[in-house]
Amino acid sequence: MIQDNNFLMDSGFEISLREIQEHDLAQFKKMLLNFYEEIGHSFSEDNLDTIINDFLAKGIIIVSIESNSNAIVGFICAVESSALYARGSFGVINELYIIPEFRSKKIGQKLINFLIEIGKIKNWSRIELDTPEVEKSMKTIHFYKKEGFETIGFRMKKYII
């Protein structure tokens, strides 16, 4: 398991980063549902355990833990992909969420940097992500640009099941 040592945040609280563990899953599920509600994504708890376990078989979930309470205050989910244009393997951030009271405290930046270190170990050429709709998410887009991400187009989807 990959883990980052505790670090003291500007606000005086201590945070650690690590891959999610079995005992985190109940807390993580609640946070995930709060995240989807916040962004207006309709999501049912049905089969959530199966969905998370299937994701973990293919991807990685890194959680940010506040040391005093041992509470998850943020997470990042990513998978490895591969493409000719990327010259091989690269990471894709699927979700990044920080609970509201811990936002603007550099936790998102720490999660991305931790994922970058994992990507270096895995020889990823880059990390990509989809941003929410521009009109609704200027703050989110500004955050990613500040972290060095650049716009490369947009993504479309078609449901097949």
NUSEZA-707298 format. One line per field, with one value per atom (N, C-alpha, C, O, CB): x, y, z; residue in one letter; residue number from 1. Coordinates in steps of 0.05 Angstrom, whole numbers, always signed. Atoms other than C-alpha are relative to their C-alpha. Glycine has a CB too. Example, Ala and Ser with C-alpha at 12.3 -4.5 7.8 and 13.67 -1.06 7.14 Angstrom:
residues 2
x c(+18|+246|+18|+39|-20|-16|+273|-15|-5|+9)
y c(-24|-90|+24|+24|+1|-24|-21|+22|+44|+9)
z c(+0|+156|+0|+13|+25|-1|+143|+14|+18|-29)
res c(A|A|A|A|A|S|S|S|S|S)
n c(1|1|1|1|1|2|2|2|2|2)
This chain:
residues 161
x c(+17|+0|+18|+37|-19|-14|+25|-12|-36|+0|+10|+20|+19|+43|-2|-15|+42|+1|-18|-12|-2|+67|-19|-28|+29|+17|+25|+13|+38|-6|-11|+33|-19|-44|+3|+15|+10|-10|+6|+17|+11|-37|+2|+6|-30|-2|-36|-20|-14|-6|+21|-99|+6|-10|-27|-8|-64|-10|-4|-11|+8|-96|+19|+32|-30|-19|-57|-15|-37|+15|+12|-73|+19|+43|-9|-16|-48|-14|-39|+6|+11|-58|+8|+30|+10|-6|-63|-21|-43|+2|+20|-98|-22|-17|+12|+23|-167|+3|+15|-26|-2|-172|-29|-48|+16|+26|-229|-16|-40|+3|+15|-247|-9|-24|+17|+8|-256|-26|-38|+22|+21|-311|-26|-39|-3|+26|-373|+1|-17|-7|-3|-348|+3|-8|+25|-4|-326|-26|-31|+20|+25|-394|-18|-30|-15|+16|-429|+11|-5|+0|-12|-380|-5|-11|+31|+5|-388|-28|-33|+5|+28|-464|-4|-19|-18|+2|-456|+12|+0|+15|-13|-409|-20|-24|+26|+18|-459|-24|-34|-8|+23|-516|+8|-7|-10|-9|-475|+3|-4|+27|-3|-461|-25|-25|+24|+25|-532|-1|-15|-6|-1|-516|-17|-12|+30|+18|-572|+14|+24|-26|-15|-542|-13|-21|+30|+13|-572|+21|+42|-19|-18|-540|+0|+17|-7|+2|-561|+26|+37|-23|-24|-500|+25|+45|-3|-23|-453|+25|+47|-6|-23|-408|+13|+37|-9|-10|-402|+14|+35|-23|-11|-389|+28|+47|-19|-25|-334|+21|+44|-3|-20|-301|+8|+32|-13|-8|-303|+19|+39|-25|-18|-271|+28|+48|-11|-26|-216|+16|+40|-5|-15|-199|+14|+33|-20|-12|-182|+14|+32|-21|-9|-166|+11|+15|-21|-11|-141|-18|-26|+29|+14|-177|+20|+28|-27|-18|-133|-18|-33|+24|+16|-164|+18|+42|-16|-13|-144|-13|-37|-2|+10|-151|+9|+32|+10|-7|-155|+7|-8|-25|-11|-112|-14|-16|+28|+13|-149|-25|-30|-6|+25|-216|+1|-18|-22|-3|-191|-22|-30|-1|+21|-245|+12|+32|-19|-7|-239|-11|-35|-12|+8|-241|+2|-6|+17|-1|-227|+10|+20|+19|-9|-212|+5|-6|-20|-4|-187|-1|+10|+28|+2|-205|+12|+7|-31|-14|-163|+3|+3|+27|-5|-153|+23|+30|-25|-21|-98|-13|-30|+23|+10|-113|+25|+47|-20|-22|-71|-11|-33|+11|+8|-73|+25|+47|-17|-22|-28|+8|+32|-7|-7|-33|+15|+31|-25|-14|-8|+27|+41|-18|-25|+50|+1|+22|+24|+1|+27|-20|-41|+27|+17|-2|-2|+18|+10|+5|-32|-21|-37|-7|+21|-76|-23|-21|+12|+24|-147|-13|-20|-20|+14|-177|-30|-40|+9|+29|-250|-16|-35|-9|+13|-270|+21|+42|-21|-16|-238|-19|-34|+23|+20|-277|+13|+27|-25|-8|-262|-25|-41|+23|+24|-315|+1|+23|-4|+0|-337|+17|+31|-28|-15|-306|+30|+45|-9|-29|-237|+10|+33|+7|-8|-237|+18|+18|-24|-19|-185|+21|+31|-16|-21|-135|+22|+38|-11|-21|-91|-1|+18|+27|+2|-117|-3|+9|-25|+3|-138|+28|+34|-19|-27|-68|+17|+32|+14|-15|-37|-9|+8|-3|+10|-82|+11|+19|-31|-10|-62|+30|+39|-6|-29|+12|+6|+25|+13|-3|+6|-5|+9|-18|+6|-27|+22|+29|-27|-22|+29|+23|+36|+9|-22|+80|-6|+12|+5|+8|+42|+3|+13|-30|-3|+39|+29|+34|-12|-28|+114|+10|+25|+17|-8|+123|-11|+2|-11|+13|+75|+8|-2|-31|-9|+109|-22|-22|+14|+20|+48|+12|+30|-24|-10|+62|-14|-4|-3|+16|+7|-23|-28|-10|+25|-56|-21|-16|+2|+22|-122|-24|-26|-7|+25|-191|-21|-15|+4|+22|-259|-9|-9|-24|+10|-284|-30|-41|+13|+29|-357|-6|+12|-12|+8|-396|+12|+12|-31|-15|-358|-17|-8|+10|+17|-417|-4|-8|-26|+7|-428|+25|+23|-16|-23|-356|+25|+47|+6|-23|-310|+21|+45|-8|-19|-279|+16|+40|-15|-13|-264|+20|+43|-21|-18|-234|+24|+47|-15|-22|-192|+20|+44|-11|-17|-166|+18|+42|-17|-16|-143|+20|+43|-18|-19|-111|+23|+46|-14|-20|-74|+19|+43|-13|-17|-48|+15|+28|-18|-16|-19|-15|-2|+23|+16|-75|-6|-10|-25|+8|-91|-23|-27|+24|+23|-153|+9|+26|-19|-7|-148|-25|-23|+15|+25|-220|-22|-23|+5|+22|-282|-6|+4|-25|+7|-310|-30|-45|+10|+28|-376|-5|+14|-8|+7|-413|-25|-41|-5|+23|-463|-5|+13|+3|+6|-497|-5|-18|-25|+4|-495|-14|-21|+27|+16|-529|-19|-35|+18)
y c(-24|+0|+25|+27|+0|-25|+69|+19|+22|+12|-18|+120|+24|+22|-14|-25|+192|+5|+0|+24|-7|+214|+23|+38|+8|-22|+261|+26|+29|-2|-27|+334|+19|+15|+7|-20|+394|+21|+32|+14|-20|+440|+28|+30|-7|-28|+516|+5|+21|+19|-5|+513|-14|-12|-9|+13|+471|-28|-41|+16|+28|+404|-17|-7|-4|+18|+343|-19|-29|-16|+16|+304|-21|-17|+18|+20|+239|-10|-9|-24|+10|+209|-30|-37|+16|+28|+135|-12|-1|-15|+14|+85|-8|-13|-25|+7|+68|-28|-46|+2|+27|+9|-10|+6|+2|+13|-39|+15|+19|-29|-13|-4|+29|+40|+1|-27|+63|-1|+20|+12|+1|+38|+12|+25|-28|-11|+56|+30|+43|-11|-29|+127|+11|+32|+8|-8|+132|+0|+19|-18|+1|+111|+23|+35|-27|-23|+165|+26|+42|+4|-24|+217|+0|+21|+1|+2|+192|+9|+23|-28|-7|+199|+30|+43|-16|-29|+270|+15|+35|+8|-12|+287|+0|+21|-15|+2|+262|+18|+30|-29|-17|+299|+30|+45|-3|-27|+363|+8|+31|+4|-7|+360|-6|-3|-15|+5|+341|-25|-27|+23|+25|+271|-20|-27|-11|+19|+222|-27|-38|-3|+25|+160|-16|-5|+6|+18|+101|-16|-22|-19|+16|+63|-30|-45|+2|+28|-2|-8|+6|-3|+12|-44|+18|+13|-6|-18|+11|-16|-9|+21|+16|-41|-13|-14|-21|+13|-79|+19|+13|-15|-20|-16|+9|+11|+25|-8|+6|-22|-17|+8|+22|-63|-5|-11|-26|+3|-68|+22|+17|+2|-22|+1|-5|-1|+27|+5|-19|-22|-22|-7|+21|-80|+13|+1|-22|-13|-31|+26|+34|+5|-26|+34|+4|-16|+21|-7|+69|+22|+41|+9|-21|+110|+8|-8|-9|-11|+155|+17|+34|+16|-16|+184|+18|+12|-18|-19|+243|-2|+2|+30|+6|+229|+23|+30|-27|-19|+282|-15|-32|+20|+18|+253|+1|-20|+8|-1|+277|-16|-31|+29|+14|+249|-26|-42|+18|+23|+195|+0|-21|-26|-2|+221|+5|+19|+23|-6|+221|+27|+33|-22|-27|+293|+5|+27|+21|-3|+283|-26|-44|+22|+24|+231|+7|+27|-23|-1|+223|-29|-47|+14|+26|+165|+2|+21|-10|-1|+148|-29|-48|+13|+25|+93|+4|+26|-11|-1|+76|-6|-23|-21|+4|+82|-1|+3|+22|+0|+77|+10|+5|-29|-11|+113|+6|+11|+25|-6|+123|+29|+36|-6|-28|+199|+7|+26|+17|-4|+194|-15|-14|-8|+16|+149|-22|-27|+18|+22|+94|+5|+17|-5|-1|+91|+28|+44|-19|-25|+151|-4|-23|+23|+1|+165|+17|+37|+9|-15|+189|+4|-15|-15|-7|+225|-1|+14|+28|+2|+204|+18|+30|-29|-17|+240|+11|-1|-17|-14|+289|+15|+32|+18|-13|+313|+6|-11|-18|-9|+351|+9|+24|+23|-9|+361|+30|+41|-14|-29|+434|+14|+33|+10|-14|+453|-4|+10|-10|+3|+429|+10|+6|-30|-11|+463|+24|+37|+7|-23|+516|-2|+18|+27|+5|+484|-17|-29|-14|+13|+453|-31|-44|+9|+29|+382|-11|-32|-8|+9|+375|+0|-19|+18|-2|+397|-23|-35|+27|+22|+345|-27|-44|-1|+25|+290|-3|-24|+0|+1|+308|-6|-23|+26|+5|+310|-28|-40|+20|+28|+243|-19|-38|-7|+16|+214|+3|-17|+8|-4|+244|-18|-30|+30|+17|+207|-30|-44|+3|+27|+142|-3|-24|-6|+1|+158|-2|-16|+25|+3|+166|-28|-39|+20|+28|+97|-18|-37|-9|+16|+69|+8|-3|+2|-10|+107|+12|+8|-22|-14|+147|+24|+37|+9|-23|+199|+26|+48|-4|-24|+246|-9|-33|+14|+5|+252|+17|+41|+7|-14|+272|-1|-17|-12|+1|+288|+15|+30|+14|-15|+312|+20|+14|-19|-20|+376|+2|-6|+28|-4|+391|+22|+34|+7|-21|+438|+27|+35|+3|-24|+503|+21|+33|+12|-20|+548|-4|+15|+2|+7|+512|-3|-4|-26|+9|+499|+17|+5|-28|-17|+558|-3|-3|+29|+3|+550|-26|-27|+1|+25|+477|+1|-9|-23|-3|+492|+17|+10|+11|-17|+548|-16|-13|+25|+17|+499|-18|-18|-17|+18|+449|+15|+6|-17|-16|+502|+10|+10|+24|-8|+528|-23|-18|+11|+24|+457|-9|-30|-23|+6|+457|-16|-23|-16|+14|+422|+20|+44|-13|-17|+450|-13|-37|+5|+9|+445|-14|-3|+23|+15|+393|-7|-23|-25|+6|+390|-7|+3|-23|+9|+358|-29|-40|+18|+28|+289|-2|+13|-16|+5|+261|-29|-44|+3|+27|+199|-11|+5|-1|+14|+148|-24|-41|-8|+23|+100|-25|-24|+6|+26|+27|-21|-42|-11|+18|-6|+15|+3|-18)
z c(+0|+0|+0|+15|+24|+1|-18|+20|+22|-29|-20|+37|+2|-2|+28|-4|+49|+30|+44|-16|-29|+117|+6|-11|+7|-9|+158|-7|-6|+30|+3|+142|+13|+14|-30|-15|+181|-20|-36|+22|+18|+143|+13|+38|-6|-9|+149|+23|+41|-22|-20|+192|+26|+45|-11|-25|+245|+3|+23|+22|-2|+230|-16|-35|-10|+13|+208|-19|-12|+21|+21|+144|-8|-9|-24|+13|+117|-25|-27|+20|+25|+48|-3|+4|-24|+4|+32|-18|-22|+27|+15|-12|+20|+43|-14|-17|+14|+11|-2|-16|-13|+62|+5|+5|+26|-5|+77|+21|+18|+7|-22|+142|-6|+9|+25|+9|+104|-16|-20|-16|+21|+58|+9|-7|-9|-9|+100|+0|-10|+28|-1|+111|-29|-35|+17|+28|+38|-15|-30|-14|+14|+12|+7|-11|+7|-8|+52|-14|-24|+30|+12|+26|-30|-42|+5|+29|-46|-6|-26|-9|+4|-41|+4|-11|+18|-4|-13|-24|-32|+26|+23|-70|-24|-37|-8|+23|-123|+4|-15|-4|-5|-89|-5|-16|+29|+3|-88|-29|-36|+13|+29|-163|-16|-41|-11|+14|-180|-16|-36|-17|+15|-203|+15|+38|-2|-12|-189|+2|-18|-17|-5|-158|+22|+42|+7|-19|-121|+15|+5|-15|-16|-65|-8|+1|+30|+9|-99|-12|-30|-20|+11|-114|+4|-10|-29|-4|-88|+8|-1|+20|-8|-54|-24|-27|+21|+23|-119|-19|-30|-15|+17|-159|+10|-6|-3|-12|-111|-3|-11|+29|+2|-110|-29|-34|+11|+28|-186|-8|-22|-18|+6|-190|+12|-1|+11|-13|-140|-14|-12|+29|+15|-183|-24|-34|-9|+24|-240|+7|-8|-20|-6|-206|+28|+43|-6|-26|-144|+12|-2|-3|-15|-91|+22|+38|+11|-21|-48|+18|+8|-12|-18|+14|+16|+21|+19|-17|+56|+27|+30|-12|-27|+130|+19|+20|+11|-21|+184|+25|+35|+6|-20|+239|+27|+39|+4|-26|+301|+1|+21|+8|+1|+281|-15|-14|-12|+18|+233|-21|-32|+16|+20|+185|-27|-30|+8|+28|+110|-6|-3|-20|+6|+88|-30|-40|+15|+29|+14|-13|+0|-7|+15|-40|-29|-39|+3|+29|-111|-10|+2|-7|+13|-156|-28|-42|-1|+26|-217|-10|+5|+3|+13|-267|-20|-27|-15|+21|-316|-26|-29|+6|+27|-389|-19|-10|-9|+19|-452|-27|-35|-4|+26|-519|-16|-5|+3|+18|-579|+3|+4|-29|-2|-573|+26|+27|-1|-25|-501|+1|+22|+24|+1|-522|+21|+32|+3|-20|-476|+22|+19|+11|-23|-407|+12|+12|+21|-14|-370|+20|+19|-20|-21|-310|-8|-22|+26|+4|-313|+28|+42|-19|-25|-253|-6|-22|+12|+3|-248|+19|+11|+3|-20|-184|+19|+24|+16|-20|-136|+17|+6|-12|-17|-76|+27|+39|+4|-27|-12|+13|+2|-1|-14|+40|+4|+8|+28|+1|+42|+22|+15|+3|-21|+109|-2|+13|+27|+3|+86|-27|-34|+2|+25|+18|+3|+24|-17|+1|+0|+21|+32|+4|-19|+47|-12|+2|+25|+15|-7|+1|-7|+10|-1|+4|-28|-34|+17|+28|-69|-14|-29|-16|+11|-89|+10|-6|+7|-12|-42|-13|-19|+30|+12|-71|-28|-36|+0|+27|-142|-1|-16|-15|-1|-124|+8|-3|+19|-8|-90|-24|-28|+24|+24|-153|-21|-34|-12|+19|-195|+8|-10|+0|-9|-153|-6|-15|+31|+7|-163|-31|-40|+8|+29|-238|-9|-29|-12|+7|-240|+4|-12|+17|-5|-209|-22|-30|+28|+20|-261|-29|-48|+3|+26|-318|-17|-42|-15|+15|-338|-14|-3|+18|+14|-390|+8|+5|-30|-7|-364|+17|+22|-26|-15|-323|-14|-20|+30|+13|-355|+19|+37|-28|-15|-327|-16|-34|+28|+11|-347|+20|+44|-8|-18|-318|-3|-24|-5|+2|-302|-21|-32|+27|+18|-346|+7|+31|-1|-5|-354|+15|+34|-26|-12|-336|+30|+45|-14|-28|-270|+17|+42|+1|-16|-249|-5|-7|-7|+5|-261|+22|+16|-4|-22|-192|-2|+2|+27|+3|-205|-23|-21|-6|+23|-273|+6|-1|-25|-8|-244|+18|+15|+16|-17|-191|-16|-12|+20|+17|-243|-17|-19|-18|+15|-286|+18|+9|-13|-19|-225|+6|+13|+26|-5|-215|-24|-24|+11|+24|-285|-22|-42|+8|+21|-324|-22|-17|+11|+22|-393|-15|-15|-19|+15|-436|-25|-40|-6|+24|-491|-17|-36|+7|+15|-516|+19|+42|-19|-17|-489|-5|-25|-5|+2|-479|-4|+7|+25|+3|-501|+9|+14|-30|-9|-479|-14|-25|+30|+11|-505|+18|+20|-30|-17|-458|-17|-38|+17|+15|-481|+17|+6|-9|-17|-422|+17|+32|+17)
res c(M|M|M|M|M|I|I|I|I|I|Q|Q|Q|Q|Q|D|D|D|D|D|N|N|N|N|N|N|N|N|N|N|F|F|F|F|F|L|L|L|L|L|M|M|M|M|M|D|D|D|D|D|S|S|S|S|S|G|G|G|G|G|F|F|F|F|F|E|E|E|E|E|I|I|I|I|I|S|S|S|S|S|L|L|L|L|L|R|R|R|R|R|E|E|E|E|E|I|I|I|I|I|Q|Q|Q|Q|Q|E|E|E|E|E|H|H|H|H|H|D|D|D|D|D|L|L|L|L|L|A|A|A|A|A|Q|Q|Q|Q|Q|F|F|F|F|F|K|K|K|K|K|K|K|K|K|K|M|M|M|M|M|L|L|L|L|L|L|L|L|L|L|N|N|N|N|N|F|F|F|F|F|Y|Y|Y|Y|Y|E|E|E|E|E|E|E|E|E|E|I|I|I|I|I|G|G|G|G|G|H|H|H|H|H|S|S|S|S|S|F|F|F|F|F|S|S|S|S|S|E|E|E|E|E|D|D|D|D|D|N|N|N|N|N|L|L|L|L|L|D|D|D|D|D|T|T|T|T|T|I|I|I|I|I|I|I|I|I|I|N|N|N|N|N|D|D|D|D|D|F|F|F|F|F|L|L|L|L|L|A|A|A|A|A|K|K|K|K|K|G|G|G|G|G|I|I|I|I|I|I|I|I|I|I|I|I|I|I|I|V|V|V|V|V|S|S|S|S|S|I|I|I|I|I|E|E|E|E|E|S|S|S|S|S|N|N|N|N|N|S|S|S|S|S|N|N|N|N|N|A|A|A|A|A|I|I|I|I|I|V|V|V|V|V|G|G|G|G|G|F|F|F|F|F|I|I|I|I|I|C|C|C|C|C|A|A|A|A|A|V|V|V|V|V|E|E|E|E|E|S|S|S|S|S|S|S|S|S|S|A|A|A|A|A|L|L|L|L|L|Y|Y|Y|Y|Y|A|A|A|A|A|R|R|R|R|R|G|G|G|G|G|S|S|S|S|S|F|F|F|F|F|G|G|G|G|G|V|V|V|V|V|I|I|I|I|I|N|N|N|N|N|E|E|E|E|E|L|L|L|L|L|Y|Y|Y|Y|Y|I|I|I|I|I|I|I|I|I|I|P|P|P|P|P|E|E|E|E|E|F|F|F|F|F|R|R|R|R|R|S|S|S|S|S|K|K|K|K|K|K|K|K|K|K|I|I|I|I|I|G|G|G|G|G|Q|Q|Q|Q|Q|K|K|K|K|K|L|L|L|L|L|I|I|I|I|I|N|N|N|N|N|F|F|F|F|F|L|L|L|L|L|I|I|I|I|I|E|E|E|E|E|I|I|I|I|I|G|G|G|G|G|K|K|K|K|K|I|I|I|I|I|K|K|K|K|K|N|N|N|N|N|W|W|W|W|W|S|S|S|S|S|R|R|R|R|R|I|I|I|I|I|E|E|E|E|E|L|L|L|L|L|D|D|D|D|D|T|T|T|T|T|P|P|P|P|P|E|E|E|E|E|V|V|V|V|V|E|E|E|E|E|K|K|K|K|K|S|S|S|S|S|M|M|M|M|M|K|K|K|K|K|T|T|T|T|T|I|I|I|I|I|H|H|H|H|H|F|F|F|F|F|Y|Y|Y|Y|Y|K|K|K|K|K|K|K|K|K|K|E|E|E|E|E|G|G|G|G|G|F|F|F|F|F|E|E|E|E|E|T|T|T|T|T|I|I|I|I|I|G|G|G|G|G|F|F|F|F|F|R|R|R|R|R|M|M|M|M|M|K|K|K|K|K|K|K|K|K|K|Y|Y|Y|Y|Y|I|I|I|I|I|I|I|I|I|I)
n c(1|1|1|1|1|2|2|2|2|2|3|3|3|3|3|4|4|4|4|4|5|5|5|5|5|6|6|6|6|6|7|7|7|7|7|8|8|8|8|8|9|9|9|9|9|10|10|10|10|10|11|11|11|11|11|12|12|12|12|12|13|13|13|13|13|14|14|14|14|14|15|15|15|15|15|16|16|16|16|16|17|17|17|17|17|18|18|18|18|18|19|19|19|19|19|20|20|20|20|20|21|21|21|21|21|22|22|22|22|22|23|23|23|23|23|24|24|24|24|24|25|25|25|25|25|26|26|26|26|26|27|27|27|27|27|28|28|28|28|28|29|29|29|29|29|30|30|30|30|30|31|31|31|31|31|32|32|32|32|32|33|33|33|33|33|34|34|34|34|34|35|35|35|35|35|36|36|36|36|36|37|37|37|37|37|38|38|38|38|38|39|39|39|39|39|40|40|40|40|40|41|41|41|41|41|42|42|42|42|42|43|43|43|43|43|44|44|44|44|44|45|45|45|45|45|46|46|46|46|46|47|47|47|47|47|48|48|48|48|48|49|49|49|49|49|50|50|50|50|50|51|51|51|51|51|52|52|52|52|52|53|53|53|53|53|54|54|54|54|54|55|55|55|55|55|56|56|56|56|56|57|57|57|57|57|58|58|58|58|58|59|59|59|59|59|60|60|60|60|60|61|61|61|61|61|62|62|62|62|62|63|63|63|63|63|64|64|64|64|64|65|65|65|65|65|66|66|66|66|66|67|67|67|67|67|68|68|68|68|68|69|69|69|69|69|70|70|70|70|70|71|71|71|71|71|72|72|72|72|72|73|73|73|73|73|74|74|74|74|74|75|75|75|75|75|76|76|76|76|76|77|77|77|77|77|78|78|78|78|78|79|79|79|79|79|80|80|80|80|80|81|81|81|81|81|82|82|82|82|82|83|83|83|83|83|84|84|84|84|84|85|85|85|85|85|86|86|86|86|86|87|87|87|87|87|88|88|88|88|88|89|89|89|89|89|90|90|90|90|90|91|91|91|91|91|92|92|92|92|92|93|93|93|93|93|94|94|94|94|94|95|95|95|95|95|96|96|96|96|96|97|97|97|97|97|98|98|98|98|98|99|99|99|99|99|100|100|100|100|100|101|101|101|101|101|102|102|102|102|102|103|103|103|103|103|104|104|104|104|104|105|105|105|105|105|106|106|106|106|106|107|107|107|107|107|108|108|108|108|108|109|109|109|109|109|110|110|110|110|110|111|111|111|111|111|112|112|112|112|112|113|113|113|113|113|114|114|114|114|114|115|115|115|115|115|116|116|116|116|116|117|117|117|117|117|118|118|118|118|118|119|119|119|119|119|120|120|120|120|120|121|121|121|121|121|122|122|122|122|122|123|123|123|123|123|124|124|124|124|124|125|125|125|125|125|126|126|126|126|126|127|127|127|127|127|128|128|128|128|128|129|129|129|129|129|130|130|130|130|130|131|131|131|131|131|132|132|132|132|132|133|133|133|133|133|134|134|134|134|134|135|135|135|135|135|136|136|136|136|136|137|137|137|137|137|138|138|138|138|138|139|139|139|139|139|140|140|140|140|140|141|141|141|141|141|142|142|142|142|142|143|143|143|143|143|144|144|144|144|144|145|145|145|145|145|146|146|146|146|146|147|147|147|147|147|148|148|148|148|148|149|149|149|149|149|150|150|150|150|150|151|151|151|151|151|152|152|152|152|152|153|153|153|153|153|154|154|154|154|154|155|155|155|155|155|156|156|156|156|156|157|157|157|157|157|158|158|158|158|158|159|159|159|159|159|160|160|160|160|160|161|161|161|161|161)
